[in-house]
Amino acid sequence: MDSALSDPHNGSAEAGSPANGTTRPPSTPEGIALAYGSLLLMALLPIFFGALRSVRCARGKNASDMPETITSRDAARFPIIASCTLLGLYLFFKIFSQEYINLLLSMYFFVLGILALSHTISPFMNKFFPANFPNRQYQLLFTQGSGENKEEIINYEFDTKDLVCLGLSSVVGVWYLLRKHWIANNLFGLAFSLNGVELLHLNNVSTGCILLGGLFIYDVFWVFGTNVMVTVARSFEAPIKLVFPQDLLEKGLEADNFAMLGLGDIVIPGIFIALLLRFDISLKKNTHTYFYTSFAAYIFGLGLTIFIMHIFKHAQPALLYLVPACIGFPVLVALAKGEVTEMFSYESSAEILPHTPRLTHFPTVSGSPASLADSMQQKLAGPRRRRPQNPSAIYEESNPKDPAAATESKEGTEASTSKGLEKKEK
């Protein structure tokens, strides 16, 4: 996934060459400001709404909608996997025809984009359906094998409303496939970003620091050390980046002088910001201090990236500025509030299913497996009223208005106890 903010055709520093051989005219200051401001706004939207939806996703009761949890091992491997993928794409573009590669990738992202956009607009579209809308349930099930060896490969549940969302998303998909228009590209890019922030969950802050730190090195190396990332970003015709034309004011919707922002610069800091929002909620203080702090840090980091890129006229690794800001600002706030221990000990995965009872200790029972199961159910059901130890008290509780019977029961109990002791002595 591309993770660099670049301005490939800005003025004479990096002027592009159209097919007719003429040099692109330099962008106007107004057009540049509009492009950068739009990229910043488009980056903030999926982070903000994706973080809010990640909270609902973590509390969801449907097992099929459970998020993917990133562990520390996954975080350590991710920069290596991303580097291999990036280098592989670079070699593919050098060896094979760029046209055929982009055609294959376009078909692949056409399907993924429709599904991602449908999932994104589904909550908003549900508000527009009338109450008497005939909503039927469907299930797409694809299995392998038979009998006990049957394995599910695809198990997709949907309803009529989802079909409507898929139809609307397909219109955008066809538009992108035929025209490669930058608006259709951005719709898919925003959908990918929002789904990434919503469904990819870091299990704790330490894992987030490992992931962001590794990708910090990855981004700096592949942007400053080589031309691999910038080459792939310009050659890769797929919605893995947000673009906005700098000559929109001159050419309208047919503008073609783009500034771009990789989706990695949105999703990677976004999942860390979403983690801090869930941490805020776990504190139960009705404040979102760490979320707003990290959100403001992201605005500062991306704004600094744009400023430096504009000054030096060179593509910048956005994570070079975003990672220190998104980690440093919340940690400083935690130090000021004395909550560093709470921040780094918070486990997001422990709150994925808060409604599910959790067994904190195992009961000690003897007997059959059925008695073990009954004992565990009693533990999970919560504390019950303690039974009185004295058998006479049990009788008194059930028959409080019969003192004579209670006396009889007590005498009988004492007599049986004394007989038991006599037998034991003999």
C-alpha positions as CSV (number, residue, x, y, z in Angstrom):
1,M,0.0,0.0,0.0
2,D,1.4,3.3,-1.0
3,S,2.4,5.5,1.9
4,A,3.8,8.7,0.6
5,L,2.4,12.2,0.0
6,S,3.5,13.3,-3.4
7,D,3.0,16.2,-5.8
8,P,4.2,14.7,-9.1
9,H,3.4,17.5,-11.4
10,N,3.8,20.7,-9.5
11,G,5.5,23.4,-11.4
12,S,8.9,23.1,-12.9
13,A,10.5,21.1,-10.1
14,E,8.6,17.9,-11.1
15,A,6.9,18.9,-14.3
16,G,5.1,16.1,-16.1
17,S,5.2,15.5,-19.9
18,P,1.9,14.9,-21.5
19,A,1.5,12.7,-24.6
20,N,1.9,15.6,-27.0
21,G,5.3,16.6,-25.6
22,T,4.3,19.9,-24.1
23,T,5.1,20.8,-20.6
24,R,2.4,21.2,-18.0
25,P,1.8,24.8,-16.9
26,P,2.6,25.4,-13.2
27,S,-0.3,25.2,-10.8
28,T,-1.8,28.4,-9.4
29,P,-1.5,29.0,-5.6
30,E,-5.2,28.8,-5.3
31,G,-5.3,25.4,-7.0
32,I,-2.5,24.1,-4.9
33,A,-4.2,25.3,-1.7
34,L,-7.5,23.7,-2.8
35,A,-5.8,20.4,-3.6
36,Y,-3.9,20.2,-0.3
37,G,-6.9,21.2,1.8
38,S,-9.1,18.7,0.1
39,L,-6.6,15.9,0.6
40,L,-6.4,16.8,4.3
41,L,-10.2,16.8,4.7
42,M,-10.6,13.5,2.8
43,A,-7.9,12.0,5.1
44,L,-9.7,13.1,8.3
45,L,-13.2,11.8,7.3
46,P,-12.4,8.1,7.3
47,I,-10.3,8.3,10.4
48,F,-13.1,10.1,12.4
49,F,-16.0,8.0,11.3
50,G,-14.0,4.8,11.1
51,A,-12.9,5.2,14.7
52,L,-16.5,5.7,15.8
53,R,-17.6,2.7,13.9
54,S,-14.7,0.6,15.3
55,V,-16.3,1.1,18.8
56,R,-19.7,-0.3,17.5
57,C,-17.8,-3.1,15.7
58,A,-16.0,-4.1,18.8
59,R,-19.2,-4.3,20.7
60,G,-21.1,-6.1,17.9
61,K,-22.8,-9.4,18.6
62,N,-22.5,-10.8,15.1
63,A,-19.5,-13.1,15.0
64,S,-19.1,-12.6,11.2
65,D,-18.5,-8.8,11.8
66,M,-15.8,-9.2,14.4
67,P,-12.7,-7.1,13.6
68,E,-9.3,-8.5,12.7
69,T,-7.0,-8.0,15.7
70,I,-3.4,-7.1,15.0
71,T,-0.9,-8.6,17.5
72,S,2.6,-7.6,18.2
73,R,3.9,-10.4,16.0
74,D,1.7,-9.2,13.1
75,A,2.9,-5.6,13.7
76,A,6.6,-6.7,13.5
77,R,6.1,-8.7,10.3
78,F,4.0,-6.0,8.5
79,P,6.9,-3.7,7.3
80,I,8.7,-6.8,5.9
81,I,5.6,-8.0,4.1
82,A,4.8,-4.5,2.8
83,S,8.4,-4.1,1.5
84,C,8.3,-7.4,-0.4
85,T,4.9,-6.4,-1.9
86,L,6.1,-3.0,-2.9
87,L,9.3,-4.3,-4.4
88,G,7.4,-7.1,-6.2
89,L,5.1,-4.5,-7.8
90,Y,8.0,-2.4,-8.8
91,L,9.7,-5.4,-10.6
92,F,6.4,-6.3,-12.3
93,F,6.1,-2.8,-13.7
94,K,9.7,-3.0,-15.0
95,I,9.4,-6.4,-16.6
96,F,5.8,-6.7,-17.8
97,S,3.6,-4.3,-19.7
98,Q,2.1,-1.7,-17.4
99,E,-1.2,-1.8,-19.4
100,Y,-1.9,-5.5,-18.7
101,I,-0.9,-5.3,-15.0
102,N,-3.2,-2.3,-14.5
103,L,-6.1,-4.1,-16.3
104,L,-5.8,-7.1,-13.9
105,L,-5.5,-4.9,-10.9
106,S,-8.5,-2.8,-12.0
107,M,-10.7,-5.9,-12.1
108,Y,-9.5,-7.0,-8.7
109,F,-10.1,-3.6,-7.1
110,F,-13.4,-3.2,-9.0
111,V,-14.8,-6.1,-7.0
112,L,-13.2,-5.1,-3.7
113,G,-14.2,-1.5,-4.2
114,I,-17.9,-2.4,-4.7
115,L,-18.0,-4.5,-1.5
116,A,-16.1,-1.9,0.5
117,L,-18.3,1.0,-0.7
118,S,-21.5,-1.0,-0.1
119,H,-20.4,-1.7,3.5
120,T,-19.6,1.9,4.0
121,I,-22.9,3.4,2.8
122,S,-25.1,0.7,4.3
123,P,-25.6,2.4,7.7
124,F,-26.5,5.7,6.0
125,M,-28.8,4.1,3.4
126,N,-30.8,2.3,6.1
127,K,-32.2,5.7,7.3
128,F,-33.8,6.3,3.8
129,F,-35.6,3.0,3.6
130,P,-39.3,3.2,4.6
131,A,-40.5,1.1,7.5
132,N,-42.7,-1.1,5.3
133,F,-39.8,-1.9,3.0
134,P,-39.8,-5.7,2.2
135,N,-36.5,-6.7,3.6
136,R,-35.6,-10.4,3.0
137,Q,-32.6,-12.3,4.3
138,Y,-30.2,-14.2,2.0
139,Q,-27.1,-16.3,2.5
140,L,-24.3,-17.1,0.1
141,L,-22.7,-20.3,1.2
142,F,-19.8,-22.0,-0.6
143,T,-18.3,-25.1,1.0
144,Q,-15.6,-27.7,0.2
145,G,-16.0,-31.4,0.9
146,S,-18.9,-33.2,2.4
147,G,-20.1,-34.7,5.7
148,E,-17.7,-34.2,8.7
149,N,-15.0,-32.9,6.3
150,K,-17.1,-30.0,5.0
151,E,-15.4,-26.7,5.3
152,E,-16.9,-23.2,4.7
153,I,-15.0,-21.1,2.2
154,I,-17.6,-18.3,1.7
155,N,-20.4,-17.6,4.1
156,Y,-21.9,-14.2,3.3
157,E,-25.2,-13.1,4.8
158,F,-27.1,-10.2,3.4
159,D,-30.6,-8.8,2.9
160,T,-32.5,-6.8,0.3
161,K,-31.2,-3.5,1.6
162,D,-27.6,-4.7,1.1
163,L,-28.5,-5.6,-2.5
164,V,-29.7,-2.0,-3.0
165,C,-26.4,-0.7,-1.6
166,L,-24.5,-3.2,-3.8
167,G,-26.4,-1.9,-6.9
168,L,-25.5,1.7,-6.1
169,S,-21.9,0.8,-5.5
170,S,-21.7,-1.1,-8.8
171,V,-22.6,2.1,-10.6
172,V,-19.6,3.7,-9.1
173,G,-17.5,0.6,-9.9
174,V,-18.5,0.7,-13.6
175,W,-17.8,4.4,-13.8
176,Y,-14.3,3.8,-12.3
177,L,-13.6,0.8,-14.6
178,L,-14.5,2.7,-17.8
179,R,-13.3,6.2,-17.0
180,K,-10.8,5.9,-14.2
181,H,-12.2,9.2,-13.1
182,W,-10.6,10.7,-10.0
183,I,-13.9,11.1,-8.2
184,A,-14.7,7.4,-8.5
185,N,-11.1,6.6,-7.4
186,N,-11.6,8.7,-4.3
187,L,-14.9,7.1,-3.5
188,F,-13.3,3.7,-3.5
189,G,-10.3,5.0,-1.6
190,L,-12.4,6.6,1.1
191,A,-14.3,3.3,1.4
192,F,-11.1,1.3,1.7
193,S,-9.8,3.7,4.4
194,L,-12.9,3.7,6.5
195,N,-13.2,-0.1,6.4
196,G,-9.6,-0.4,7.3
197,V,-9.9,1.8,10.4
198,E,-13.2,0.2,11.4
199,L,-12.2,-3.5,11.0
200,L,-8.5,-3.6,11.8
201,H,-7.9,-3.4,15.5
202,L,-4.7,-3.1,17.4
203,N,-4.8,-5.2,20.6
204,N,-2.8,-2.6,22.7
205,V,-0.8,0.6,22.6
206,S,2.5,-1.3,22.6
207,T,1.5,-3.1,19.4
208,G,0.5,0.2,17.8
209,C,4.0,1.7,18.7
210,I,5.7,-1.4,17.1
211,L,3.6,-1.1,13.9
212,L,4.0,2.7,13.5
213,G,7.7,2.5,14.3
214,G,8.3,-0.2,11.8
215,L,6.4,1.6,9.0
216,F,8.2,4.8,10.0
217,I,11.5,3.1,8.9
218,Y,9.8,1.5,5.9
219,D,8.3,4.8,4.6
220,V,11.6,6.8,5.0
221,F,13.7,4.1,3.3
222,W,11.5,3.5,0.3
223,V,10.9,7.2,-0.4
224,F,14.2,8.8,0.4
225,G,16.5,5.8,-0.2
226,T,15.0,4.7,-3.5
227,N,12.5,5.8,-6.2
228,V,10.5,2.6,-5.8
229,M,7.5,3.9,-3.9
230,V,7.0,7.1,-6.0
231,T,7.4,5.0,-9.2
232,V,4.8,2.5,-8.1
233,A,2.4,5.2,-6.9
234,R,2.5,6.9,-10.3
235,S,2.3,3.6,-12.3
236,F,-0.3,1.9,-10.1
237,E,-3.8,2.7,-11.6
238,A,-5.8,1.4,-8.6
239,P,-7.7,3.2,-5.8
240,I,-4.9,2.8,-3.3
241,K,-4.4,6.6,-3.0
242,L,-6.5,9.7,-2.8
243,V,-6.0,12.3,-5.5
244,F,-7.1,15.8,-6.1
245,P,-6.4,18.0,-9.1
246,Q,-4.4,21.2,-8.7
247,D,-5.8,22.6,-11.9
248,L,-9.5,22.1,-10.9
249,L,-10.2,25.8,-11.1
250,E,-8.9,26.0,-14.7
251,K,-10.1,22.7,-16.2
252,G,-13.0,21.6,-13.9
253,L,-13.8,18.0,-13.4
254,E,-11.5,17.0,-16.4
255,A,-8.4,18.3,-14.6
256,D,-5.4,16.0,-14.7
257,N,-2.6,17.6,-12.6
258,F,-3.0,15.7,-9.4
259,A,-1.5,15.7,-5.9
260,M,-1.9,12.4,-4.1
261,L,-2.0,10.8,-0.7
262,G,-1.4,7.1,-0.1
263,L,-4.1,5.2,1.8
264,G,-1.4,3.9,4.2
265,D,-1.0,7.4,5.5
266,I,-4.7,7.3,6.6
267,V,-5.2,3.7,7.7
268,I,-2.0,3.1,9.7
269,P,-2.4,6.2,12.0
270,G,-6.2,5.8,11.8
271,I,-6.2,2.4,13.5
272,F,-4.0,3.8,16.3
273,I,-6.3,6.7,16.8
274,A,-9.3,4.4,16.9
275,L,-7.5,2.3,19.6
276,L,-7.1,5.5,21.7
277,L,-10.8,6.2,21.3
278,R,-11.6,2.8,22.7
279,F,-9.2,3.4,25.5
280,D,-11.0,6.7,26.3
281,I,-14.2,4.8,26.5
282,S,-12.7,2.1,28.8
283,L,-11.7,4.8,31.3
284,K,-15.5,5.6,31.7
285,K,-14.8,9.3,32.3
286,N,-17.1,10.6,29.6
287,T,-14.2,12.3,27.9
288,H,-12.3,11.6,24.7
289,T,-9.1,13.3,25.6
290,Y,-6.7,10.9,23.9
291,F,-8.8,10.6,20.8
292,Y,-9.0,14.3,20.3
293,T,-5.3,14.7,21.1
294,S,-4.2,12.1,18.6
295,F,-6.7,13.5,16.0
296,A,-5.2,16.9,16.4
297,A,-1.7,15.4,16.2
298,Y,-2.6,13.8,12.9
299,I,-3.8,17.1,11.5
300,F,-0.5,18.7,12.7
301,G,1.6,15.9,11.2
302,L,-0.1,15.9,7.8
303,G,-0.1,19.6,7.6
304,L,3.7,19.6,8.3
305,T,4.2,17.0,5.6
306,I,2.3,19.2,3.1
307,F,4.3,22.3,4.1
308,I,7.7,20.6,3.8
309,M,6.7,18.9,0.5
310,H,5.7,22.3,-0.9
311,I,8.9,24.0,0.2
312,F,11.3,21.3,-1.1
313,K,9.3,20.3,-4.1
314,H,9.8,16.6,-3.4
315,A,7.6,13.7,-2.4
316,Q,7.6,13.2,1.3
317,P,7.1,10.1,3.5
318,A,4.1,11.2,5.5
319,L,4.7,8.7,8.3
320,L,8.0,10.5,9.0
321,Y,5.9,13.3,10.5
322,L,2.7,11.5,11.4
323,V,4.3,8.7,13.6
324,P,6.1,11.0,16.1
325,A,3.0,13.3,16.3
326,C,0.4,10.5,16.7
327,I,2.5,8.6,19.4
328,G,4.2,11.6,21.1
329,F,1.2,13.8,21.8
330,P,-1.0,11.2,23.5
331,V,2.0,9.9,25.6
332,L,2.7,13.4,26.8
333,V,-0.9,13.8,27.8
334,A,-0.8,10.5,29.6
335,L,2.3,11.6,31.4
336,A,0.7,14.9,32.5
337,K,-2.4,13.0,33.7
338,G,-0.5,10.1,35.3
339,E,-2.2,7.5,33.2
340,V,0.8,6.0,31.3
341,T,0.4,2.6,33.1
342,E,-3.3,2.5,32.3
343,M,-2.6,3.4,28.6
344,F,0.0,0.7,28.0
345,S,-1.8,-2.0,30.1
346,Y,-5.1,-1.5,28.2
347,E,-6.1,-4.5,26.1
348,S,-8.6,-3.8,23.3
349,S,-9.3,-7.5,22.6
350,A,-10.7,-7.9,26.1
351,E,-13.6,-5.7,25.2
352,I,-14.6,-7.2,21.8
353,L,-17.5,-9.1,23.4
354,P,-18.4,-7.3,26.6
355,H,-21.7,-9.1,26.8
356,T,-20.1,-12.5,26.8
357,P,-19.5,-13.9,30.3
358,R,-15.9,-14.6,31.1
359,L,-14.7,-17.3,33.5
360,T,-12.1,-15.7,35.8
361,H,-11.4,-18.9,37.8
362,F,-12.2,-22.6,37.5
363,P,-14.4,-24.1,40.2
364,T,-13.2,-27.2,42.1
365,V,-15.8,-29.9,41.8
366,S,-15.9,-33.7,41.9
367,G,-18.2,-36.1,40.2
368,S,-19.5,-36.5,36.7
369,P,-19.0,-34.0,33.8
370,A,-22.6,-33.0,34.2
371,S,-21.9,-31.8,37.7
372,L,-18.9,-29.8,36.4
373,A,-21.0,-28.1,33.7
374,D,-23.7,-27.3,36.3
375,S,-21.1,-25.8,38.6
376,M,-19.6,-23.7,35.8
377,Q,-23.1,-22.4,34.8
378,Q,-23.7,-21.3,38.5
379,K,-20.4,-19.5,38.5
380,L,-21.2,-17.6,35.2
381,A,-24.7,-16.8,36.4
382,G,-23.4,-14.7,39.2
383,P,-23.6,-14.8,43.0
384,R,-26.6,-16.4,44.5
385,R,-28.1,-16.2,48.0
386,R,-26.0,-18.2,50.4
387,R,-27.8,-21.2,51.8
388,P,-27.9,-21.5,55.6
389,Q,-25.6,-24.2,57.0
390,N,-27.9,-25.3,59.8
391,P,-30.6,-27.7,58.5
392,S,-33.1,-26.4,61.1
393,A,-32.6,-23.0,59.7
394,I,-33.7,-24.3,56.3
395,Y,-36.9,-25.6,57.8
396,E,-37.5,-22.4,59.7
397,E,-37.0,-20.4,56.5
398,S,-39.5,-22.5,54.6
399,N,-42.0,-22.7,57.6
400,P,-41.6,-19.6,59.7
401,K,-45.1,-19.8,61.2
402,D,-44.8,-23.4,62.7
403,P,-42.5,-23.1,65.8
404,A,-43.6,-26.6,67.1
405,A,-42.5,-28.3,63.9
406,A,-39.3,-26.3,63.9
407,T,-38.6,-27.6,67.4
408,E,-39.3,-31.1,66.4
409,S,-37.0,-30.8,63.5
410,K,-34.2,-29.4,65.7
411,E,-34.6,-32.2,68.2
412,G,-34.5,-34.8,65.5
413,T,-31.4,-33.3,64.0
414,E,-29.6,-33.3,67.4
415,A,-30.7,-36.9,68.0
416,S,-29.4,-38.1,64.6
417,T,-26.1,-36.2,65.2
418,S,-25.6,-37.8,68.6
419,K,-26.3,-41.3,67.2
420,G,-23.7,-40.7,64.5
421,L,-21.1,-39.7,67.1
422,E,-21.8,-42.9,69.2
423,K,-21.3,-45.1,66.1
424,K,-18.1,-43.3,65.4
425,E,-16.8,-43.9,68.9
426,K,-17.7,-47.6,68.8
